[in-house]
């Protein structure tokens, strides 16, 4: 049943949520991971390919971070191990194969944070190195190639935050600089061009605190509370008062922005008040 207003799913104790193409995940305070929705590729990780219209617990404890990537689900455990399940197109699960999985498998250790895009997965290790695996036809992994990677490959060092978009990726380095790579047909990387980038290009030199990736646009937030956007703008998703595409970032708000989110063709932000 479609819902035109919010319905409560769980009464209490939920700490994180993540949404895939047609499935959802949430994490509870006790470290348990729950999933619901479409499951034809095993993306819920419950050992089946049965769709679920109510939440099922897929991991009982020890989970500290979650994300998903279209038809994949990814989580990070308190022991810093990385686990994946679901659709394994292009090797997005990083287990060395292209076989779909209906239960989670471990793919890396020593991981501090995770991110995901369109059928590709990214993670930062405790030493600040950035790694990626999966779909790479437009350079989203930034390893200098357009070769799909079935196992993790190292991309760069000194990274503090990473996230994926639609066949592209972004990360912030320890000096606050913003970098991007991959698909750029609408200027969504923000490097002043519409040229695909197979290696990371610097978008902003310093002061970046966060970012969000939409279907063909992106936004980033600076430490001074200013909000900036670039890419496709056909329905005003950049929020600059026009429907003009931008290949270089334009400032949307000068200050007071605390966090930002990008949907398919819309954007949202929360102010510090």
Secondary structure, 3 states (H helix, E strand, C coil): CCCCCCCCCCCCCEEEEEECCCEEEEEECCCCEEEEECCCCCCCCECCCCCEEEEEEEECCCEEEEEECCCEEEEEECCCCEEEEECCHHHCCCCCCCCCEEEEEEEECCEEEEEECCCEEEEEECCCCEEEEECCCCCCCCECCCCCEEEEEEEECCEEEEEECCCEEEEEECCCCEEEEECCCCCCCCECCCCCEEEEEEEECCCEEEEEECCCEEEEEECCCCEEEEECCCCCCCCCCCCCCEEEEEEEECCCEEEEEECCCCEEEEECC
